[in-house]
Amino acid sequence: MNRWVVRFIVALLLTTVTNASDPLSARQTDSGCPNPEVRMCQYVTCANGGQCREIDAARCFTCDCKVGFTGAMCETKEEISNRTHICEFGPCQHGGICLPFNNDFLCQCPPFTTGRYCEQTVASNPCESSPCLNSGTCIIKNNTFECICTSQYTGYQCEINQATSDQCSFSTCFNGGTCYTSGNATYCYCPTETTGRYCEERLPLNPCISSPCYSDGTCIFNNGNFKCLCSADRTGEFCEKYSVSHPCASVPCLNNAHCFGVNNNTDFYCYCGYDRTGRFCEQEIVYNPCASSPCLNDGSCITVNDTFRCECAPAMTGYYCELNRTLDLCRFSPCYNNGTCYTIKQDHVGCICPSKTTGYYCEEVLNESNECDSCLNGGTCLQHNNSYTCVCPSNFSGENCELINQSQGKVIFHLLLVSIIIVL
């Protein structure tokens, strides 16, 4: 259609609207639109953010204006000076609650609705939109959906054909996107908060998740941005400031102390921490490490920088003068193997060792076997510390008297031979 014809149609409609008494019905005349075959919203742009909407089969149009604007094309700013607040217009849809905010408003939307005016509905049944592809079965699990895929398909939404999934080896999906094929083409299934052909664009996160509003302020998220609804005693973008009437507004607490309103905000209290005191935390608390008298047994406490040192009486020792030099040295049981500890002098101890143990602390265990049993042929054993010596008879020798001397062996042989002859 010629653009001049379109402009004429729009001008004609605007003329009709201007002369009509009812702004809503004026957008459609009794005789219908000049050309019912034309979709007027393709050529009409409503002012001040208004949305063009085609109405009736005749395909005339109307402009749905944002709150605060009126007119056939939403071109006129509505005068609200005589009204208490803009919320009296009831801008929130689907039962949303209008909350005044400075010279504007916010809509607190009921469940399953969203948008500045709560105009968008969110499906309460996650399977309602049939998210599972390729004959996958959708089940509800933990308030979301899960797809049970047929044997040929896999993926979060059964979007991946296992027989042709090798095509995805040549495609890159960013930000954790999952590659899948459809026909001869590959696509990326993007996770939440990402979009784009390859999931390369990140959508704005919900800033209210990080709780940016101070002092119990309510965070309202809308179209990627947020606003903080503050209590009566707070103000500022993040409710970080006290209102003028609040007792803490004048910042009475010094030295970074925290101020609290008390008695229904008619007075204040300063939380000073450990190193300050006073109504305004104006006084510094000087730390004295000796104030608690940590030194025992008449020990003297001496301040050293931010800590202390104990000077003990002659008979005492230890970090806190808690040890008796002469009596307590044996309390640590220095003797091993059931040895008995005794004091030798003021700062020394000794150990009385039981049998079969030795050493300064009875730490060595003696060999319980009798090595003298090794002496043979009537040899006499002489015991030394960790060894022994065998004193052998004249006719034997060797370490253990195990050898017969050679000359003595011949005598024994002849005696045995004579004895045998006599017997015979």
ABEGO torsion letter per residue (X at the ends): XBAAAAAAAAAAAAAAAAABABAAAAABBAAEBABAABBAAAABBBBGGBBBBBBEAAGBBBBBBBBGBBEAAGABBBBAAABABAAAAGABBGGBBBBBBEABBBBBBBBGBBEAAGABBBBABAAAAGABBGGBBBBBBGGBBBBBBBAABBEAAGABBAAAAAAAAABBBBGGBBBBBBEABBBBBBBBGBBEAAGABBBBBBAAAAGABBGGBBBBBBGGBBBBBBBAABBEAAGABBBAABAAAAGABBGGBBBBBBGGGABBBBBAEAABBEAAGABBBBBBAAAAGABBGGBBBBBBEABBBBBBBAABBEAAGABBAAAAAAAAGABBGGBBBBBABAABBBBBBBBGBBEAAGABBBBABBAAAABBGGBBBBBBAABBBBBBBAABBEAAGABBBAAAAAAAAAAAAAAAAAAX
